Amino acid sequence: MSSTHHRAQRVRRRLEGVDALLVSDLTNVRWLTGFTGSNGWLVLAPDELVLVTDGRYGEQAAGEMAAAGVEGRVAVGLTGAATLDHITAECARFARLGFEAAHVSYQQYTAYQQALSAQLVPLTGVVESERRTKDEAEIELMARACSVADSALAEVAPRLGDGLTEAQARNLLEIRMRELGASGPSYETIVASGPVNAALPHHRPTDTLIESGHTVIVDVGALVGGYHSDMTRSFVVGEPSALQRELYDVVLHPQRAGLAAVQPGIRASDLDAVCRDVIAAAGYGEWFTHGTGHGVGLLIHEDPYVNRAAELTLQVGDVVTVEPGAYRGGFGGFRVEDLVVVTTDGCRVLTNSPKDSPCLPSPPTN
């Protein structure tokens, strides 16, 4: 039986004070049912699941739910009004209906109020709290995504000194990931080079030529079965200068310290401090301009977030990044990032690309 089969019951155990939950966020709908369409609502009742969608997706929804091992019905509305009528009919027996407050617009809320007889109760993070804990099937998909990104980077990184532009390097990475089995990149691949672009943590690749002496940040992830990977490696084209070697170590050492600190029970803000304090002690605290990490799963950014203000505590089954960086205009920047799953005794690192040195690697031999 698919692991998806038991997810609805996990969410039901979190429902208090409501008779059912109307799930409108498509990521949550997918996690609960396997449905991958672009339009759908899920009525999570105490005794059944009803997926409401439009005429494009009726057969697809039924097939994907069956493939996921999920028992439920599919209701198809050929118009927006008909779809709302289906939701109304399926929810007519409930006095108090929970809805996902973070994912419903005011316009949608008004439509629900007018159509539904139930009292609408705003709920936040009910499904997301369960999505945090990845099961073995989810972790396997993410491990495969990491392997695809590792392999693509191993082939492309040695070519960064061959006169490529940032955009060309990005294209090579994304094409290769698809060839290796990914449905696409996890996000817009980052290739940031030189004293200006590499100083921008989320720089979008341009036609900037990657030149000797440049620092180069490559942030690359693959999408496999709907699940994301996330990894960053940083390089220097040519022989690194003394300052480049120093700054690379300033980032690598706290990144390794962060990995060693990952364990169930650690506050996400304390994990952030592990990395941030090491960089600050080296005199480069102002060069670290973002959080240490974030959760990854069906979304590339999800709970738990790892930053100075984070209040969540890591738990077994969380999949998070550890990605300190240092950036400064006129110098460029470095970031080193791994994706890890929290285990009972620490963490398992899912990304395996070498990171000991900022020098460009040799081409793969196989």
Protein Blocks (a to p, Z undefined) as FASTA:
>chain_A
ZZklmmmmmmmmmpghiabdcdfbfklmmmmnopabfbdcddddfkbccddddfklmmmm
mmmmmmnopacdddddfbfklmmmmmmmmmmmpmbdcddfklccfklmmmmmmmpmbdcd
ddehklmmmmmpccfklmmmmmmmmmmmmmmmmmmmmmmmnopafklmmmmmmmmmmmno
pabdfbdcdddedjklmmpmkbccdfbdcdehiacdddddddeehiacdddddddehjdd
fklmmmmmmmmmmmmmmmmmgcghiafklmmmmmmmmmmmnopmmmpcbdfbdcddjbfb
dcddddfklcbdcdehiacddddddddehjlpadddddddddfklcadfbfcdfkbmcdc
dddfZZ
